[in-house]
Amino acid sequence: MSMIAAFVMASFTVPEKIGAEPQSMLWLLPLAAAIAVVYKATKLPKITAGNFLKETAILFCSIVVIYTIAALVLFALAWLVIE
């Protein structure tokens, strides 16, 4: 096995370190985009470029809004418990 192949395989065995700061919420954006694209690709009866992009953008924004609301509610609950 070459050194490069061993390095690539080893990089998948170490989990990504994501902290507990607010900036770590940015890791949810690629996840929300992937969910929106895959969901709309499987649910739209007829896929055209314009319709697909519009529907995917709407779903992506709604997922991000729900993530944000959930994060704010959890933050408020944690603040109430700590105080």
Distance bins in CASP14 RR format, pairs under 12 A and 6 or more apart:
PFRMAT RR
TARGET T0000
AUTHOR 0000-0000-0000
RMODE 2
METHOD distances of the structure
MODEL  1
1 7 0 0 0 0 0 1 0 0 0 0 0
1 8 0 0 0 0 0 1 0 0 0 0 0
1 9 0 0 0 0 1 0 0 0 0 0 0
1 10 0 0 0 0 0 1 0 0 0 0 0
2 8 0 0 0 0 1 0 0 0 0 0 0
2 9 0 0 0 0 0 1 0 0 0 0 0
3 9 0 0 0 0 0 1 0 0 0 0 0
3 10 0 0 0 0 0 1 0 0 0 0 0
4 10 0 0 0 0 0 1 0 0 0 0 0
4 11 0 0 0 0 0 1 0 0 0 0 0
5 11 0 0 0 0 0 1 0 0 0 0 0
5 12 0 0 0 0 0 1 0 0 0 0 0
6 12 0 0 0 0 0 1 0 0 0 0 0
6 13 0 0 0 0 0 1 0 0 0 0 0
7 13 0 0 0 0 0 1 0 0 0 0 0
7 14 0 0 0 0 0 1 0 0 0 0 0
16 24 0 0 0 0 0 1 0 0 0 0 0
16 27 0 0 0 0 1 0 0 0 0 0 0
16 30 0 0 0 0 0 1 0 0 0 0 0
17 24 0 0 0 0 1 0 0 0 0 0 0
17 27 0 0 0 0 0 1 0 0 0 0 0
18 24 1 0 1 0 0 0 0 0 0 0 0
18 25 0 0 0 0 1 0 0 0 0 0 0
18 26 0 0 0 0 1 0 0 0 0 0 0
18 27 1 0 1 0 0 0 0 0 0 0 0
18 28 0 0 0 0 0 1 0 0 0 0 0
18 31 0 0 0 0 0 1 0 0 0 0 0
19 25 0 0 0 0 0 1 0 0 0 0 0
19 26 0 0 0 0 0 1 0 0 0 0 0
19 27 0 0 0 0 1 0 0 0 0 0 0
20 27 0 0 0 0 0 1 0 0 0 0 0
20 71 0 0 0 0 0 1 0 0 0 0 0
20 74 0 0 0 0 0 1 0 0 0 0 0
20 75 0 0 0 0 0 1 0 0 0 0 0
20 78 0 0 0 0 0 1 0 0 0 0 0
21 27 0 0 0 0 0 1 0 0 0 0 0
21 75 0 0 0 0 0 1 0 0 0 0 0
22 28 0 0 0 0 0 1 0 0 0 0 0
22 68 0 0 0 0 0 1 0 0 0 0 0
22 71 0 0 0 0 1 0 0 0 0 0 0
22 72 0 0 0 0 0 1 0 0 0 0 0
22 74 0 0 0 0 0 1 0 0 0 0 0
22 75 0 0 0 0 1 0 0 0 0 0 0
23 29 0 0 0 0 0 1 0 0 0 0 0
24 67 0 0 0 0 0 1 0 0 0 0 0
24 71 0 0 0 0 0 1 0 0 0 0 0
25 31 0 0 0 0 0 1 0 0 0 0 0
25 32 0 0 0 0 0 1 0 0 0 0 0
25 64 0 0 0 0 1 0 0 0 0 0 0
25 67 1 0 0 1 0 0 0 0 0 0 0
25 68 1 0 0 1 0 0 0 0 0 0 0
25 70 0 0 0 0 0 1 0 0 0 0 0
25 71 1 0 0 1 0 0 0 0 0 0 0
25 72 0 0 0 0 0 1 0 0 0 0 0
25 74 0 0 0 0 0 1 0 0 0 0 0
25 75 0 0 0 0 0 1 0 0 0 0 0
26 32 0 0 0 0 0 1 0 0 0 0 0
26 33 0 0 0 0 0 1 0 0 0 0 0
26 64 0 0 0 0 0 1 0 0 0 0 0
26 67 0 0 0 0 0 1 0 0 0 0 0
26 68 0 0 0 0 0 1 0 0 0 0 0
26 71 0 0 0 0 0 1 0 0 0 0 0
27 33 0 0 0 0 0 1 0 0 0 0 0
27 34 0 0 0 0 0 1 0 0 0 0 0
27 67 0 0 0 0 0 1 0 0 0 0 0
28 34 0 0 0 0 0 1 0 0 0 0 0
28 35 0 0 0 0 1 0 0 0 0 0 0
28 60 0 0 0 0 0 1 0 0 0 0 0
28 63 0 0 0 0 1 0 0 0 0 0 0
28 64 1 0 0 1 0 0 0 0 0 0 0
28 65 0 0 0 0 0 1 0 0 0 0 0
28 66 0 0 0 0 0 1 0 0 0 0 0
28 67 1 0 1 0 0 0 0 0 0 0 0
28 68 0 0 0 0 1 0 0 0 0 0 0
28 70 0 0 0 0 0 1 0 0 0 0 0
28 71 0 0 0 0 1 0 0 0 0 0 0
29 35 0 0 0 0 0 1 0 0 0 0 0
29 36 0 0 0 0 0 1 0 0 0 0 0
29 60 0 0 0 0 1 0 0 0 0 0 0
29 61 0 0 0 0 0 1 0 0 0 0 0
29 63 0 0 0 0 1 0 0 0 0 0 0
29 64 1 0 0 1 0 0 0 0 0 0 0
29 67 0 0 0 0 1 0 0 0 0 0 0
29 68 0 0 0 0 0 1 0 0 0 0 0
30 36 0 0 0 0 0 1 0 0 0 0 0
30 37 0 0 0 0 0 1 0 0 0 0 0
30 60 0 0 0 0 0 1 0 0 0 0 0
30 63 0 0 0 0 0 1 0 0 0 0 0
30 64 0 0 0 0 0 1 0 0 0 0 0
31 37 0 0 0 0 0 1 0 0 0 0 0
31 38 0 0 0 0 0 1 0 0 0 0 0
31 60 0 0 0 0 0 1 0 0 0 0 0
31 63 0 0 0 0 1 0 0 0 0 0 0
31 64 0 0 0 0 0 1 0 0 0 0 0
31 67 0 0 0 0 1 0 0 0 0 0 0
32 38 0 0 0 0 0 1 0 0 0 0 0
32 39 0 0 0 0 0 1 0 0 0 0 0
32 56 0 0 0 0 0 1 0 0 0 0 0
32 57 0 0 0 0 0 1 0 0 0 0 0
32 59 0 0 0 0 1 0 0 0 0 0 0
32 60 1 0 1 0 0 0 0 0 0 0 0
32 61 0 0 0 0 1 0 0 0 0 0 0
32 62 0 0 0 0 1 0 0 0 0 0 0
32 63 1 0 1 0 0 0 0 0 0 0 0
32 64 1 0 1 0 0 0 0 0 0 0 0
32 65 0 0 0 0 0 1 0 0 0 0 0
32 66 0 0 0 0 1 0 0 0 0 0 0
32 67 1 0 0 1 0 0 0 0 0 0 0
32 68 0 0 0 0 0 1 0 0 0 0 0
33 39 0 0 0 0 0 1 0 0 0 0 0
33 40 0 0 0 0 0 1 0 0 0 0 0
33 56 0 0 0 0 1 0 0 0 0 0 0
33 57 0 0 0 0 1 0 0 0 0 0 0
33 59 0 0 0 0 1 0 0 0 0 0 0
33 60 1 0 1 0 0 0 0 0 0 0 0
33 61 0 0 0 0 0 1 0 0 0 0 0
33 63 0 0 0 0 1 0 0 0 0 0 0
33 64 0 0 0 0 1 0 0 0 0 0 0
34 40 0 0 0 0 0 1 0 0 0 0 0
34 41 0 0 0 0 0 1 0 0 0 0 0
34 56 0 0 0 0 0 1 0 0 0 0 0
34 59 0 0 0 0 0 1 0 0 0 0 0
34 60 0 0 0 0 1 0 0 0 0 0 0
34 63 0 0 0 0 0 1 0 0 0 0 0
35 41 0 0 0 0 0 1 0 0 0 0 0
35 42 0 0 0 0 0 1 0 0 0 0 0
35 43 0 0 0 0 0 1 0 0 0 0 0
35 56 0 0 0 0 1 0 0 0 0 0 0
35 59 1 0 0 1 0 0 0 0 0 0 0
35 60 0 0 0 0 1 0 0 0 0 0 0
35 62 0 0 0 0 0 1 0 0 0 0 0
35 63 1 0 0 1 0 0 0 0 0 0 0
35 64 0 0 0 0 0 1 0 0 0 0 0
35 66 0 0 0 0 0 1 0 0 0 0 0
35 67 0 0 0 0 0 1 0 0 0 0 0
36 42 0 0 0 0 0 1 0 0 0 0 0
36 43 0 0 0 0 0 1 0 0 0 0 0
36 44 0 0 0 0 0 1 0 0 0 0 0
36 52 0 0 0 0 0 1 0 0 0 0 0
36 53 0 0 0 0 0 1 0 0 0 0 0
36 54 0 0 0 0 0 1 0 0 0 0 0
36 55 0 0 0 0 1 0 0 0 0 0 0
36 56 1 0 1 0 0 0 0 0 0 0 0
36 57 1 0 0 1 0 0 0 0 0 0 0
36 58 0 0 0 0 1 0 0 0 0 0 0
36 59 1 0 1 0 0 0 0 0 0 0 0
36 60 1 0 1 0 0 0 0 0 0 0 0
36 61 0 0 0 0 1 0 0 0 0 0 0
36 62 0 0 0 0 1 0 0 0 0 0 0
36 63 1 0 0 1 0 0 0 0 0 0 0
36 64 0 0 0 0 1 0 0 0 0 0 0
36 66 0 0 0 0 0 1 0 0 0 0 0
37 43 0 0 0 0 0 1 0 0 0 0 0
37 44 0 0 0 0 0 1 0 0 0 0 0
37 47 0 0 0 0 0 1 0 0 0 0 0
37 52 0 0 0 0 1 0 0 0 0 0 0
37 53 0 0 0 0 1 0 0 0 0 0 0
37 55 0 0 0 0 0 1 0 0 0 0 0
37 56 1 0 1 0 0 0 0 0 0 0 0
37 57 0 0 0 0 0 1 0 0 0 0 0
37 59 0 0 0 0 1 0 0 0 0 0 0
37 60 0 0 0 0 1 0 0 0 0 0 0
37 63 0 0 0 0 0 1 0 0 0 0 0
38 44 0 0 0 0 0 1 0 0 0 0 0
38 52 0 0 0 0 0 1 0 0 0 0 0
38 56 0 0 0 0 1 0 0 0 0 0 0
38 59 0 0 0 0 0 1 0 0 0 0 0
38 60 0 0 0 0 0 1 0 0 0 0 0
39 52 0 0 0 0 0 1 0 0 0 0 0
39 55 0 0 0 0 1 0 0 0 0 0 0
39 56 0 0 0 0 1 0 0 0 0 0 0
39 58 0 0 0 0 0 1 0 0 0 0 0
39 59 1 0 0 1 0 0 0 0 0 0 0
39 60 0 0 0 0 1 0 0 0 0 0 0
39 62 0 0 0 0 0 1 0 0 0 0 0
39 63 0 0 0 0 1 0 0 0 0 0 0
40 46 0 0 0 0 0 1 0 0 0 0 0
40 47 0 0 0 0 1 0 0 0 0 0 0
40 48 0 0 0 0 0 1 0 0 0 0 0
40 50 0 0 0 0 0 1 0 0 0 0 0
40 51 0 0 0 0 1 0 0 0 0 0 0
40 52 1 0 0 1 0 0 0 0 0 0 0
40 53 0 0 0 0 1 0 0 0 0 0 0
40 54 0 0 0 0 1 0 0 0 0 0 0
40 55 1 0 1 0 0 0 0 0 0 0 0
40 56 1 0 1 0 0 0 0 0 0 0 0
40 57 0 0 0 0 1 0 0 0 0 0 0
40 58 0 0 0 0 1 0 0 0 0 0 0
40 59 1 0 0 1 0 0 0 0 0 0 0
40 60 0 0 0 0 1 0 0 0 0 0 0
40 62 0 0 0 0 0 1 0 0 0 0 0
40 63 0 0 0 0 0 1 0 0 0 0 0
41 47 1 0 0 1 0 0 0 0 0 0 0
41 51 0 0 0 0 0 1 0 0 0 0 0
41 52 1 0 0 1 0 0 0 0 0 0 0
41 53 0 0 0 0 0 1 0 0 0 0 0
41 55 0 0 0 0 1 0 0 0 0 0 0
41 56 0 0 0 0 1 0 0 0 0 0 0
41 59 0 0 0 0 0 1 0 0 0 0 0
42 52 0 0 0 0 0 1 0 0 0 0 0
42 55 0 0 0 0 0 1 0 0 0 0 0
42 56 0 0 0 0 0 1 0 0 0 0 0
43 51 0 0 0 0 0 1 0 0 0 0 0
43 52 0 0 0 0 0 1 0 0 0 0 0
43 55 0 0 0 0 1 0 0 0 0 0 0
43 56 0 0 0 0 0 1 0 0 0 0 0
43 59 0 0 0 0 1 0 0 0 0 0 0
44 50 0 0 0 0 0 1 0 0 0 0 0
44 51 1 0 0 1 0 0 0 0 0 0 0
44 52 1 0 0 1 0 0 0 0 0 0 0
44 53 0 0 0 0 0 1 0 0 0 0 0
44 54 0 0 0 0 0 1 0 0 0 0 0
44 55 1 0 0 1 0 0 0 0 0 0 0
44 56 0 0 0 0 1 0 0 0 0 0 0
44 59 0 0 0 0 0 1 0 0 0 0 0
45 51 0 0 0 0 0 1 0 0 0 0 0
45 52 0 0 0 0 0 1 0 0 0 0 0
45 55 0 0 0 0 0 1 0 0 0 0 0
46 52 0 0 0 0 1 0 0 0 0 0 0
46 55 0 0 0 0 0 1 0 0 0 0 0
47 53 0 0 0 0 0 1 0 0 0 0 0
47 54 0 0 0 0 0 1 0 0 0 0 0
47 55 0 0 0 0 1 0 0 0 0 0 0
47 56 0 0 0 0 0 1 0 0 0 0 0
48 54 0 0 0 0 1 0 0 0 0 0 0
48 55 0 0 0 0 0 1 0 0 0 0 0
49 55 0 0 0 0 0 1 0 0 0 0 0
49 56 0 0 0 0 0 1 0 0 0 0 0
50 56 0 0 0 0 1 0 0 0 0 0 0
50 57 0 0 0 0 1 0 0 0 0 0 0
50 58 0 0 0 0 0 1 0 0 0 0 0
51 57 0 0 0 0 0 1 0 0 0 0 0
51 58 0 0 0 0 0 1 0 0 0 0 0
52 58 0 0 0 0 0 1 0 0 0 0 0
52 59 0 0 0 0 0 1 0 0 0 0 0
53 59 0 0 0 0 0 1 0 0 0 0 0
53 60 0 0 0 0 0 1 0 0 0 0 0
54 60 0 0 0 0 0 1 0 0 0 0 0
54 61 0 0 0 0 0 1 0 0 0 0 0
55 61 0 0 0 0 0 1 0 0 0 0 0
55 62 0 0 0 0 0 1 0 0 0 0 0
56 62 0 0 0 0 0 1 0 0 0 0 0
56 63 0 0 0 0 0 1 0 0 0 0 0
57 63 0 0 0 0 0 1 0 0 0 0 0
57 64 0 0 0 0 0 1 0 0 0 0 0
58 64 0 0 0 0 0 1 0 0 0 0 0
58 65 0 0 0 0 0 1 0 0 0 0 0
59 65 0 0 0 0 0 1 0 0 0 0 0
59 66 0 0 0 0 0 1 0 0 0 0 0
60 66 0 0 0 0 0 1 0 0 0 0 0
60 67 0 0 0 0 0 1 0 0 0 0 0
61 67 0 0 0 0 0 1 0 0 0 0 0
61 68 0 0 0 0 0 1 0 0 0 0 0
62 68 0 0 0 0 0 1 0 0 0 0 0
62 69 0 0 0 0 0 1 0 0 0 0 0
63 69 0 0 0 0 0 1 0 0 0 0 0
63 70 0 0 0 0 0 1 0 0 0 0 0
64 70 0 0 0 0 0 1 0 0 0 0 0
64 71 0 0 0 0 0 1 0 0 0 0 0
65 71 0 0 0 0 0 1 0 0 0 0 0
65 72 0 0 0 0 0 1 0 0 0 0 0
66 72 0 0 0 0 0 1 0 0 0 0 0
66 73 0 0 0 0 0 1 0 0 0 0 0
67 73 0 0 0 0 0 1 0 0 0 0 0
67 74 0 0 0 0 0 1 0 0 0 0 0
68 74 0 0 0 0 0 1 0 0 0 0 0
68 75 0 0 0 0 0 1 0 0 0 0 0
69 75 0 0 0 0 0 1 0 0 0 0 0
69 76 0 0 0 0 0 1 0 0 0 0 0
70 76 0 0 0 0 0 1 0 0 0 0 0
70 77 0 0 0 0 0 1 0 0 0 0 0
71 77 0 0 0 0 0 1 0 0 0 0 0
71 78 0 0 0 0 0 1 0 0 0 0 0
72 78 0 0 0 0 0 1 0 0 0 0 0
72 79 0 0 0 0 0 1 0 0 0 0 0
73 79 0 0 0 0 0 1 0 0 0 0 0
73 80 0 0 0 0 0 1 0 0 0 0 0
74 80 0 0 0 0 0 1 0 0 0 0 0
74 81 0 0 0 0 0 1 0 0 0 0 0
75 81 0 0 0 0 0 1 0 0 0 0 0
75 82 0 0 0 0 0 1 0 0 0 0 0
76 82 0 0 0 0 0 1 0 0 0 0 0
76 83 0 0 0 0 0 1 0 0 0 0 0
77 83 0 0 0 0 0 1 0 0 0 0 0
END
